Amino acid sequence: MLFFFNLGGGEIFIIVLFVLLFFGSKRIPEMMRGMGKGIRMFKDATQDIQQDIEDSVKDVKKDIDETKKKIGK
């Protein structure tokens, strides 16, 4: 993992050149769009799960409060 943080300008240029030669200039934008869509889907799924958890917590708190009122505390 530390390898990525020690890259200089020359190394980055070589990597970009290799990717450009390997995939071609027409294919790179398609790949980036696909990667962007994947990241967006992941973020949306994460937010949905977080919202579901928050809703469940609210429901449990509501049930606890109703039970306390019934008991008379």
C-alpha positions as CSV (number, residue, x, y, z in Angstrom):
1,M,0.0,0.0,0.0
2,L,2.9,2.4,0.7
3,F,4.0,1.8,-2.9
4,F,1.2,4.1,-4.2
5,F,2.2,7.0,-1.9
6,N,5.8,7.0,-3.1
7,L,5.1,7.6,-6.8
8,G,6.8,10.4,-8.5
9,G,5.9,12.3,-11.7
10,G,7.8,10.0,-13.9
11,E,6.2,6.8,-12.6
12,I,2.7,8.3,-12.9
13,F,3.5,9.3,-16.5
14,I,4.6,5.8,-17.4
15,I,1.5,4.3,-15.8
16,V,-0.8,6.7,-17.6
17,L,1.0,6.0,-20.9
18,F,0.7,2.2,-20.4
19,V,-3.0,2.5,-19.6
20,L,-3.5,4.7,-22.7
21,L,-1.7,2.2,-24.9
22,F,-3.3,-0.9,-23.4
23,F,-6.9,0.3,-23.4
24,G,-6.9,3.0,-26.1
25,S,-8.2,6.6,-25.9
26,K,-11.8,5.6,-26.9
27,R,-12.2,2.9,-24.2
28,I,-10.9,5.0,-21.2
29,P,-13.9,7.3,-21.0
30,E,-16.3,4.3,-21.1
31,M,-14.4,2.7,-18.2
32,M,-14.4,5.8,-16.2
33,R,-18.2,6.2,-16.7
34,G,-18.7,2.6,-15.6
35,M,-16.5,3.2,-12.5
36,G,-18.4,6.4,-11.7
37,K,-21.8,4.5,-12.0
38,G,-20.4,1.8,-9.7
39,I,-19.3,4.2,-7.1
40,R,-22.6,6.0,-7.3
41,M,-24.5,2.8,-6.8
42,F,-22.3,1.9,-3.8
43,K,-22.9,5.2,-2.2
44,D,-26.7,5.0,-2.8
45,A,-26.8,1.5,-1.3
46,T,-24.7,2.7,1.7
47,Q,-27.1,5.6,2.3
48,D,-30.2,3.3,2.0
49,I,-28.7,0.9,4.6
50,Q,-27.9,3.7,6.9
51,Q,-31.4,5.1,6.6
52,D,-32.9,1.7,7.3
53,I,-30.8,1.4,10.4
54,E,-31.9,4.8,11.6
55,D,-35.5,4.1,10.9
56,S,-35.3,0.8,12.9
57,V,-33.7,2.6,15.8
58,K,-36.5,5.2,15.8
59,D,-39.1,2.4,15.8
60,V,-37.4,0.7,18.7
61,K,-37.3,3.9,20.7
62,K,-41.0,4.5,19.9
63,D,-41.9,1.0,21.1
64,I,-39.9,1.5,24.3
65,D,-41.6,4.8,25.0
66,E,-45.0,3.3,24.4
67,T,-44.2,0.4,26.7
68,K,-43.0,2.8,29.5
69,K,-46.3,4.8,29.2
70,K,-48.4,1.6,29.5
71,I,-46.4,0.5,32.6
72,G,-46.9,3.9,34.1
73,K,-43.4,5.1,34.6
